[in-house]
Amino acid sequence: MNNELTMEQMESTSGGNPVVVGLAVVAVSSGAASFYINWYKNVKNGQDVGTAAVNAGKTAGVAGMEED
């Protein structure tokens, strides 16, 4: 049984707030350290907080955030 949340489920529970979604990604992700490192690098490179969280989640392999 897969008990990981998809991005759509996290967005609906967070009201669509990308920061809350990013924190939820960290909470359910086994790659939390990878997420934080990539999020930090993305923000440092000029991405806004929400975009940086989404891109970090994709890089960390968070379920539901696979590349299109």
DRENMARKE-593998 format. One record per atom (N, C-alpha, C): atom name; x, z, y; residue in three letters. Coordinates in pm, 1 decimal. Atoms other than C-alpha are relative to their C-alpha. Layout:
{atom=CA, x=X, z=Z, y=Y, rest=ALA} .
...
//
This chain:
{atom=N, x=84.0, z=0.0, y=-118.6, rest=MET} .
{atom=CA, x=0.0, z=0.0, y=0.0, rest=MET} .
{atom=C, x=87.7, z=0.0, y=123.8, rest=MET} .
{atom=N, x=-74.8, z=9.0, y=-124.5, rest=ASN} .
{atom=CA, x=136.5, z=-100.5, y=339.2, rest=ASN} .
{atom=C, x=-68.0, z=88.0, y=103.8, rest=ASN} .
{atom=N, x=60.3, z=-89.8, y=-97.8, rest=ASN} .
{atom=CA, x=78.4, z=180.8, y=586.8, rest=ASN} .
{atom=C, x=60.4, z=-16.6, y=139.3, rest=ASN} .
{atom=N, x=-55.6, z=26.7, y=-131.8, rest=GLU} .
{atom=CA, x=266.9, z=26.9, y=879.0, rest=GLU} .
{atom=C, x=-105.5, z=-65.7, y=88.2, rest=GLU} .
{atom=N, x=93.6, z=58.8, y=-95.7, rest=LEU} .
{atom=CA, x=71.8, z=-65.1, y=1190.7, rest=LEU} .
{atom=C, x=50.3, z=-135.4, y=46.9, rest=LEU} .
{atom=N, x=-35.6, z=128.5, y=-59.6, rest=THR} .
{atom=CA, x=65.7, z=-419.3, y=1320.8, rest=THR} .
{atom=C, x=5.8, z=17.0, y=151.3, rest=THR} .
{atom=N, x=-4.9, z=-5.7, y=-146.5, rest=MET} .
{atom=CA, x=132.9, z=-494.9, y=1687.2, rest=MET} .
{atom=C, x=-140.8, z=4.9, y=58.4, rest=MET} .
{atom=N, x=137.0, z=0.1, y=-50.5, rest=GLU} .
{atom=CA, x=-237.5, z=-564.3, y=1737.2, rest=GLU} .
{atom=C, x=-62.6, z=139.2, y=-12.2, rest=GLU} .
{atom=N, x=54.6, z=-134.6, y=17.8, rest=GLN} .
{atom=CA, x=-328.6, z=-222.9, y=1597.0, rest=GLN} .
{atom=C, x=61.6, z=96.2, y=100.8, rest=GLN} .
{atom=N, x=-64.7, z=-87.9, y=-96.5, rest=MET} .
{atom=CA, x=-72.1, z=-49.6, y=1817.9, rest=MET} .
{atom=C, x=-49.4, z=-27.4, y=140.8, rest=MET} .
{atom=N, x=49.3, z=33.9, y=-133.0, rest=GLU} .
{atom=CA, x=-189.6, z=-239.3, y=2126.1, rest=GLU} .
{atom=C, x=-140.8, z=54.4, y=21.3, rest=GLU} .
{atom=N, x=137.5, z=-47.8, y=-17.3, rest=SER} .
{atom=CA, x=-551.9, z=-144.6, y=2062.0, rest=SER} .
{atom=C, x=-5.0, z=151.7, y=13.8, rest=SER} .
{atom=N, x=1.3, z=-145.7, y=-10.1, rest=THR} .
{atom=CA, x=-469.9, z=223.5, y=2017.9, rest=THR} .
{atom=C, x=68.4, z=49.5, y=126.1, rest=THR} .
{atom=N, x=-71.8, z=-42.0, y=-120.4, rest=SER} .
{atom=CA, x=-242.5, z=232.0, y=2324.2, rest=SER} .
{atom=C, x=-65.0, z=-52.5, y=127.2, rest=SER} .
{atom=N, x=62.8, z=59.4, y=-117.0, rest=GLY} .
{atom=CA, x=-478.9, z=45.9, y=2554.8, rest=GLY} .
{atom=C, x=79.2, z=-117.7, y=53.6, rest=GLY} .
{atom=N, x=-79.1, z=114.9, y=-40.8, rest=GLY} .
{atom=CA, x=-232.1, z=-241.3, y=2567.9, rest=GLY} .
{atom=C, x=122.3, z=34.3, y=83.2, rest=GLY} .
{atom=N, x=-114.9, z=-42.6, y=-79.0, rest=ASN} .
{atom=CA, x=33.3, z=-38.0, y=2749.4, rest=ASN} .
{atom=C, x=128.2, z=-29.2, y=-78.1, rest=ASN} .
{atom=N, x=-119.5, z=37.1, y=76.3, rest=PRO} .
{atom=CA, x=368.6, z=-192.4, y=2645.5, rest=PRO} .
{atom=C, x=96.5, z=115.7, y=-23.0, rest=PRO} .
{atom=N, x=-88.6, z=-114.8, y=19.9, rest=VAL} .
{atom=CA, x=557.7, z=134.5, y=2692.2, rest=VAL} .
{atom=C, x=-49.4, z=83.3, y=-117.2, rest=VAL} .
{atom=N, x=57.3, z=-75.8, y=111.0, rest=VAL} .
{atom=CA, x=320.3, z=318.6, y=2458.4, rest=VAL} .
{atom=C, x=18.6, z=-77.6, y=-130.3, rest=VAL} .
{atom=N, x=-22.0, z=82.5, y=118.7, rest=VAL} .
{atom=CA, x=340.8, z=26.7, y=2216.2, rest=VAL} .
{atom=C, x=145.2, z=13.5, y=-44.6, rest=VAL} .
{atom=N, x=-141.9, z=-14.7, y=33.9, rest=GLY} .
{atom=CA, x=719.1, z=48.7, y=2231.5, rest=GLY} .
{atom=C, x=30.3, z=132.6, y=-65.9, rest=GLY} .
{atom=N, x=-20.7, z=-131.3, y=61.6, rest=LEU} .
{atom=CA, x=710.9, z=419.0, y=2154.7, rest=LEU} .
{atom=C, x=-61.5, z=6.5, y=-139.0, rest=LEU} .
{atom=N, x=61.9, z=4.4, y=132.0, rest=ALA} .
{atom=CA, x=472.5, z=357.7, y=1866.1, rest=ALA} .
{atom=C, x=85.8, z=-78.6, y=-97.5, rest=ALA} .
{atom=N, x=-90.3, z=78.7, y=84.3, rest=VAL} .
{atom=CA, x=708.3, z=93.3, y=1733.0, rest=VAL} .
{atom=C, x=113.4, z=87.6, y=-49.5, rest=VAL} .
{atom=N, x=-109.5, z=-89.1, y=38.0, rest=VAL} .
{atom=CA, x=987.4, z=348.8, y=1733.8, rest=VAL} .
{atom=C, x=-48.1, z=101.3, y=-103.0, rest=VAL} .
{atom=N, x=51.7, z=-102.7, y=89.9, rest=ALA} .
{atom=CA, x=767.9, z=604.9, y=1559.1, rest=ALA} .
{atom=C, x=-20.2, z=-51.6, y=-141.1, rest=ALA} .
{atom=N, x=28.6, z=51.8, y=133.9, rest=VAL} .
{atom=CA, x=678.1, z=376.4, y=1267.3, rest=VAL} .
{atom=C, x=113.4, z=-83.6, y=-57.1, rest=VAL} .
{atom=N, x=-107.4, z=89.0, y=44.4, rest=SER} .
{atom=CA, x=997.9, z=178.1, y=1244.3, rest=SER} .
{atom=C, x=110.8, z=76.6, y=-70.3, rest=SER} .
{atom=N, x=-115.1, z=-59.9, y=67.6, rest=SER} .
{atom=CA, x=1265.5, z=262.9, y=993.6, rest=SER} .
{atom=C, x=128.4, z=-38.2, y=71.3, rest=SER} .
{atom=N, x=-116.7, z=43.7, y=-76.2, rest=GLY} .
{atom=CA, x=1504.7, z=80.3, y=1226.6, rest=GLY} .
{atom=C, x=-2.8, z=54.7, y=141.3, rest=GLY} .
{atom=N, x=14.8, z=-59.5, y=-133.4, rest=ALA} .
{atom=CA, x=1453.0, z=321.4, y=1517.2, rest=ALA} .
{atom=C, x=128.3, z=-10.5, y=81.6, rest=ALA} .
{atom=N, x=-125.9, z=8.3, y=-74.2, rest=ALA} .
{atom=CA, x=1821.3, z=328.5, y=1613.1, rest=ALA} .
{atom=C, x=23.3, z=-142.1, y=48.4, rest=ALA} .
{atom=N, x=-14.8, z=140.3, y=-37.8, rest=SER} .
{atom=CA, x=1834.1, z=-51.2, y=1613.7, rest=SER} .
{atom=C, x=-95.0, z=-34.2, y=114.1, rest=SER} .
{atom=N, x=97.5, z=25.3, y=-106.2, rest=PHE} .
{atom=CA, x=1518.0, z=-61.9, y=1825.3, rest=PHE} .
{atom=C, x=51.7, z=53.5, y=133.6, rest=PHE} .
{atom=N, x=-47.2, z=-60.9, y=-124.8, rest=TYR} .
{atom=CA, x=1658.8, z=178.3, y=2086.1, rest=TYR} .
{atom=C, x=119.0, z=-75.4, y=58.5, rest=TYR} .
{atom=N, x=-119.5, z=70.6, y=-46.9, rest=ILE} .
{atom=CA, x=1992.8, z=-1.9, y=2107.2, rest=ILE} .
{atom=C, x=-38.6, z=-134.4, y=59.6, rest=ILE} .
{atom=N, x=41.3, z=131.1, y=-49.5, rest=ASN} .
{atom=CA, x=1829.2, z=-342.8, y=2145.1, rest=ASN} .
{atom=C, x=-87.1, z=10.5, y=124.1, rest=ASN} .
{atom=N, x=83.9, z=-19.8, y=-118.4, rest=TRP} .
{atom=CA, x=1570.5, z=-211.4, y=2391.7, rest=TRP} .
{atom=C, x=87.3, z=27.9, y=122.5, rest=TRP} .
{atom=N, x=-89.8, z=-34.0, y=-110.2, rest=TYR} .
{atom=CA, x=1844.2, z=-61.4, y=2608.5, rest=TYR} .
{atom=C, x=75.3, z=-123.9, y=49.3, rest=TYR} .
{atom=N, x=-72.8, z=121.5, y=-37.6, rest=LYS} .
{atom=CA, x=2047.2, z=-383.3, y=2602.5, rest=LYS} .
{atom=C, x=-91.2, z=-99.3, y=71.7, rest=LYS} .
{atom=N, x=93.6, z=93.0, y=-61.9, rest=ASN} .
{atom=CA, x=1739.8, z=-590.1, y=2687.7, rest=ASN} .
{atom=C, x=-33.6, z=41.3, y=142.9, rest=ASN} .
{atom=N, x=30.2, z=-49.8, y=-134.7, rest=VAL} .
{atom=CA, x=1650.4, z=-370.5, y=2987.1, rest=VAL} .
{atom=C, x=122.0, z=-17.2, y=90.3, rest=VAL} .
{atom=N, x=-124.1, z=13.3, y=-77.9, rest=LYS} .
{atom=CA, x=2013.1, z=-368.8, y=3101.7, rest=LYS} .
{atom=C, x=24.4, z=-145.2, y=40.5, rest=LYS} .
{atom=N, x=-16.2, z=143.0, y=-29.8, rest=ASN} .
{atom=CA, x=2009.5, z=-751.0, y=3086.9, rest=ASN} .
{atom=C, x=-110.8, z=-55.5, y=88.3, rest=ASN} .
{atom=N, x=97.8, z=42.5, y=-99.2, rest=GLY} .
{atom=CA, x=1712.3, z=-761.6, y=3325.3, rest=GLY} .
{atom=C, x=-142.4, z=-20.5, y=-48.7, rest=GLY} .
{atom=N, x=137.5, z=13.3, y=48.3, rest=GLN} .
{atom=CA, x=1405.8, z=-772.4, y=3099.5, rest=GLN} .
{atom=C, x=-82.1, z=119.5, y=47.4, rest=GLN} .
{atom=N, x=83.7, z=-114.9, y=-34.9, rest=ASP} .
{atom=CA, x=1110.1, z=-561.6, y=3210.9, rest=ASP} .
{atom=C, x=-19.7, z=85.5, y=-125.3, rest=ASP} .
{atom=N, x=8.9, z=-97.8, y=107.4, rest=VAL} .
{atom=CA, x=1037.9, z=-256.4, y=2996.5, rest=VAL} .
{atom=C, x=-85.8, z=-48.9, y=-116.7, rest=VAL} .
{atom=N, x=90.0, z=46.2, y=105.8, rest=GLY} .
{atom=CA, x=745.7, z=-409.3, y=2803.6, rest=GLY} .
{atom=C, x=58.2, z=-115.0, y=-79.9, rest=GLY} .
{atom=N, x=-60.8, z=114.6, y=67.1, rest=THR} .
{atom=CA, x=919.3, z=-738.5, y=2726.8, rest=THR} .
{atom=C, x=119.1, z=44.6, y=-82.9, rest=THR} .
{atom=N, x=-116.4, z=-51.8, y=71.5, rest=ALA} .
{atom=CA, x=1234.1, z=-551.3, y=2627.1, rest=ALA} .
{atom=C, x=-42.0, z=70.6, y=-128.7, rest=ALA} .
{atom=N, x=48.9, z=-70.8, y=119.3, rest=ALA} .
{atom=CA, x=1032.2, z=-335.7, y=2384.3, rest=ALA} .
{atom=C, x=-45.9, z=-98.9, y=-106.7, rest=ALA} .
{atom=N, x=46.9, z=100.7, y=96.0, rest=VAL} .
{atom=CA, x=866.8, z=-638.4, y=2222.9, rest=VAL} .
{atom=C, x=118.6, z=-70.7, y=-64.4, rest=VAL} .
{atom=N, x=-115.4, z=70.1, y=53.5, rest=ASN} .
{atom=CA, x=1196.2, z=-822.3, y=2185.7, rest=ASN} .
{atom=C, x=85.7, z=89.4, y=-88.4, rest=ASN} .
{atom=N, x=-75.6, z=-93.5, y=83.5, rest=ALA} .
{atom=CA, x=1370.9, z=-512.9, y=2049.9, rest=ALA} .
{atom=C, x=-70.1, z=21.9, y=-133.6, rest=ALA} .
{atom=N, x=76.2, z=-15.5, y=123.9, rest=GLY} .
{atom=CA, x=1092.9, z=-468.7, y=1794.2, rest=GLY} .
{atom=C, x=18.4, z=-118.7, y=-92.3, rest=GLY} .
{atom=N, x=-22.2, z=120.7, y=79.9, rest=LYS} .
{atom=CA, x=1134.2, z=-828.4, y=1679.8, rest=LYS} .
{atom=C, x=138.9, z=2.9, y=-61.7, rest=LYS} .
{atom=N, x=-137.3, z=-4.3, y=48.8, rest=THR} .
{atom=CA, x=1510.8, z=-784.6, y=1648.9, rest=THR} .
{atom=C, x=16.6, z=105.0, y=-109.1, rest=THR} .
{atom=N, x=-12.8, z=-108.7, y=98.0, rest=ALA} .
{atom=CA, x=1469.4, z=-457.8, y=1456.0, rest=ALA} .
{atom=C, x=-80.2, z=-25.8, y=-125.8, rest=ALA} .
{atom=N, x=77.0, z=33.5, y=119.2, rest=GLY} .
{atom=CA, x=1232.0, z=-624.6, y=1209.4, rest=GLY} .
{atom=C, x=-125.0, z=84.4, y=-19.3, rest=GLY} .
{atom=N, x=121.8, z=-80.6, y=5.9, rest=VAL} .
{atom=CA, x=925.3, z=-417.0, y=1294.0, rest=VAL} .
{atom=C, x=-114.9, z=-84.9, y=-54.4, rest=VAL} .
{atom=N, x=111.1, z=73.5, y=62.4, rest=ALA} .
{atom=CA, x=624.0, z=-520.9, y=1082.9, rest=ALA} .
{atom=C, x=-98.4, z=-47.5, y=106.2, rest=ALA} .
{atom=N, x=95.5, z=58.1, y=-93.0, rest=GLY} .
{atom=CA, x=388.0, z=-752.3, y=1270.2, rest=GLY} .
{atom=C, x=63.2, z=-63.2, y=121.6, rest=GLY} .
{atom=N, x=-69.1, z=54.4, y=-117.2, rest=MET} .
{atom=CA, x=651.9, z=-858.7, y=1522.4, rest=MET} .
{atom=C, x=97.3, z=-111.1, y=-37.6, rest=MET} .
{atom=N, x=-89.4, z=105.8, y=44.6, rest=GLU} .
{atom=CA, x=818.0, z=-1134.9, y=1326.0, rest=GLU} .
{atom=C, x=-1.8, z=-114.3, y=101.0, rest=GLU} .
{atom=N, x=-9.4, z=115.1, y=-89.6, rest=GLU} .
{atom=CA, x=935.8, z=-1437.5, y=1519.9, rest=GLU} .
{atom=C, x=-106.8, z=-101.5, y=-37.4, rest=GLU} .
{atom=N, x=103.3, z=102.0, y=24.4, rest=ASP} .
{atom=CA, x=669.0, z=-1707.7, y=1558.5, rest=ASP} .
{atom=C, x=58.8, z=-123.7, y=-63.0, rest=ASP} .
//
